Structures are given as C-alpha cells and as structure tokens.
Amino acid sequence: MNRRVALAPFLTRLEVQSLATIETLDLELGGGLSVFTGETGAGKSIIVDALGLLLGERAKPDLIRRGEEQLLVTGFWSEGKDEAISSRRVSRQGRSVARLNGEVVAVRELSGWTEQRLTIHWQHSAVSLLSHAAQRRLLDGQCAEAVGNYAAAYAAWQAAAARLERLRTGERERARLLDLLEYQVGEIRTVGPQPGEEEPLQAQLSRLTHQEAIAGAAAGALDLLADGEVTAEGLMQAALKTLGAGARYDQASEDLLEELRAALDAVEALVPELRQIAEGSAPDPEEIAQAEERLAALGRLKAKYGPELSDVLAFAEQAETELAALQQDQEDAGDLAGEVERLYAALRAAGERLDAARTKAAGPLAGSLLAVIRQLGMPHARLEFSLMPLAQPGAAGLSDVTLLFSANPGENMGPLAEVASGGELSRVMLAISTVVGAETPVVIFDEVDAGIGGAAAVAVAEQLAQLGRERQVMVVTHLAQIAARADHHFRVEKEVIEGRTVSRVRRLDQAEREAELARMLGGQTSGAALDHARELLAGGAVAATGGRKRAASRR
C-alpha cells in the first residue's frame, strides 16, 4: 500500500451478520487491490450488497437470512490515527437503524458520509455515470476555473432576477405582502417571546395555583418532624441517648452513633425550610393572572405561527428578512431592471467562456478515456462529449453535456446511458477511475470483467492494479488474469450445514491461490493448470513491482 492510500480513509474490516446466506462474517481487509472469487452461485456479490447498505441502498427484508429477525453490517475505517465505525441494522419489518461511531443517525446521513469514502460500480448499473449531471461533472473537472466563474455569475443573476420578479408581481400585491408581514412581525414583537420561557412560566403557574396544597403538605411534614406530640426529632434524640449507653464499649455502635447524629442534623436543617413553606403567604391573584395571560399570549402565537415557540421565533426571523427585502426592493426598484440586464450579459459571457473551455478539454479527455477503453476489450469503441445549447441559461451553463458512445463498428454513436450494456458501463467507469482518478479512496467493482477474455482481460487487470496503487480497490471477478494481480485474494464458498446453506469468505494463502487460479482457468487443478496459475502469479508480481516503482517515481 503506498503512502497516498495510507493517508486516505481506508476500510480495514467488515462485519456482516445474517445477510442472505452469510451467518456471520468478520473480514479483515488490506490496501491495494483485493479480489473476491468463487464458484458461480457462491454469493460473491454479497460483499458488494453489504457495502451497498452502508451507502444507503434500499434495504429489502428478503436480504435477511431465513430464520433471523434482522441483519447487521458494520464497517471499520482507518482515518489517519483515528478509527471510524459505520453500521446499518435492518429488521424484517423493514425498519433501518444507521449509526456513525455509535451514534444513531438518519440513513441519509450515513449514506452521505459513506459516499465520501466509498464508490461501488455495480455490473448491472453504473448509475452514477448515466446522468447528464455526472457526465458534465466529468468534463468540468478539466475546466474548474470557468465552472466557478459561471456559477458565481449565475447566482448573482438569479438573485437579482428573483428580486425583480417580486417587484413585478404588482404594486397592490407588494403592498398586501408588506401590510401582512408588518402585522405579523408587529404582533410577534409586541408579545416578545423569549426562547425557553414557557417551561419556567408553567412551573410558576403550577406552584401559584397549588400554593395551599403545597403549604399544607409542608405543615404536615413539619408536624411529623418537629411540631407534633411525637416527632422524628424527639425519637431520634431518644435513640441517640439509648445507643450512646453502649457506644463507649463498641466501635461499630460508635460509628452508627455518628451516622445517627448526622441524620438528626439533616432533619433539623430541614425544619426551617419546611416552616417557611408552611407559613408562606397566600398566592397573589395578580401574579397568577400575569402568568396565565403570558402563557395565553404565547399560546395564541403558537396557534398562528407554531406549533412550537421555536417555530414562532423562526417565523418571525424569516418574516423580518422578507419584510426587509421588500422594503429594499421598493428603494432599489428604479435601478434593478438595468442591473438584471447587466448581470445577464455577464452571465452569457461567462457561459460562452465555459463552453469554450469545455470544448477545448473534451477532445483530449475523450481521447485519453478512449485509449484505455479500447484496451479493455472494446477495440472499436468510439466516445466523445457533445455540447447541446440550452434554450435558457441553466445552473451549470449554456449547454447540456452528453457522453456519446459506440462499442461496435458500423453503429451510430448514441447517449452512453442508452447504448451501453452493463459490462460496457463498468469498463467505462474503470477507464474514468484510471484516467481522471476515482472520486473516493475506496472503489468497488462488481463483475467489471463481464464478457471479456484474452488480451482484454489482461488489460483490465493492469488497469485495476494501477488503480490499486492509488486507492483501496475491491473487485468481484471470474477472471484468473485479474485475480493474479491482486494484493489480497479472497474466496467465497458455500457449504450446507445441518440442511442450511452458509456462505463463507476466507483469505487464500499462496498454495490456495494457485489452486483457485487453476480452477478459474480451466475448472480443474491439474499439473498443467497449476503451472499456468503460477506463471500468472509470477507475471503479476513482476508487473506490480514495476508499477510500484513507476508510482514512486511519480511521487
């Protein structure tokens, strides 16, 4: 694992319980390239499904192992000197509980946190590449300055245009809004609610309205402690005298005597406080009325702007902001239309510069991607970025960006989302991750090698190994050429235990790797197949050493 990977967030361990055919799994993971292999139907993609749950994928109850009520996936992440833990528990009733470092969070928050660290490229849907927005971001990564300038110009134009639109709603509508907002703000200001004042008010009102009951209870307690014919004070004093007669002869009795004296002191300290409560003055009707009136005023505000007092305060803040904006609009009305025209002209100019930057970057980027894609089993592939002008300036520019693609000769190019198969999408994603760089430090490929073999398989293996020198990469594969390049090789196996199918994942040692590669090459572990497997492993080790030297020289 190189220095760059070591400093980035890194998945060190994955624990899985009761997911599909997995009963329990505790998987130690390493840096670089890890591969997961196994017989067809062994459940190799279960690991990908588990990580998908941490990414916020929909949790289907049928993922839970039969006979269990819930599944649990936990990821342990090394982040510099610290460790972070993310987990997701799914019940058979469909309830999901997500946690980050032990604290319960929304699944959306878990998803956002994991998306910064982990990317999964599923064989069946490279969803992140299908949208125009993702294709545009891919190209815009090559012209960040022009993108930033356009975004600033668009925000300034939008803000001014929105203000102008408010003014154009008409004088009568603006006056109505001003009157309404002034009334609402004035009503709330008149009451002047303060954060958190309701609970103390309610406590005060409860005390005032139950003053007689409070005083009576205190008087009763006082009678039992000090004022009655038989009191706690008197009984405790008698007990002190009685116990004292024997305490001189017994240390334990002496210790108890000290505790009894302390208890008596505590009771005697309570008596003045109880007497003050018992002899307290009758409740002040005016004070009660003030508390009731204040709570009623707050209640009226909550009924109109609530439901909670915090909502009232938030409403007041928003209303004051809108009121100030409307008042400012009135002052600026004469100059605003000209300002919008000026900002729109600046926006168009920024958009044209962005289009020019995109056009300049599109050819070289498409060429770099295409060079890798053609190595990955698609020698006749064509790919280019197309800019289609929009009717109106959009938040991302004057044009829409579409990635056009064709995998076969003689076919017209079409939008990547419409013409590429799942396997082709996965290989395009691999090319992007290699050429542009993966967006996250951990990258997972599920069946990226679908439908390829021979020289293309070797090329895919090289690209994955290259990416593994910069990221933590995990690949579900059926190709020996890819498995031979791995830094860590895991085999997924199924077995039947007491009539139940159980999937297990284990790391292979050198001899086991040779046997597994031989199986992948020809379904058998004959001497010739084992020799071929050893050749692949030896070739992968040589290539890896060269790759690490090249990576070190670049650093």
Helices and strands as residue ranges (DSSP letters): H 3-7, E 10-19, E 22-28, E 33-37, H 46-54, G 61-63, E 70-79, E 82-91, E 96-100, E 103-105, H 107-115, E 118-121, G 127-129, H 132-140, H 144-168, H 171-191, H 198-209, H 211-222, I 223-227, H 232-247, H 251-278, H 285-305, H 309-375, E 382-394, E 397-406, E 414-415, H 416-419, H 422-432, I 433-437, E 442-446, H 454-468, E 472-476, H 480-483, E 488-497, E 500-507, H 510-522, H 527-554
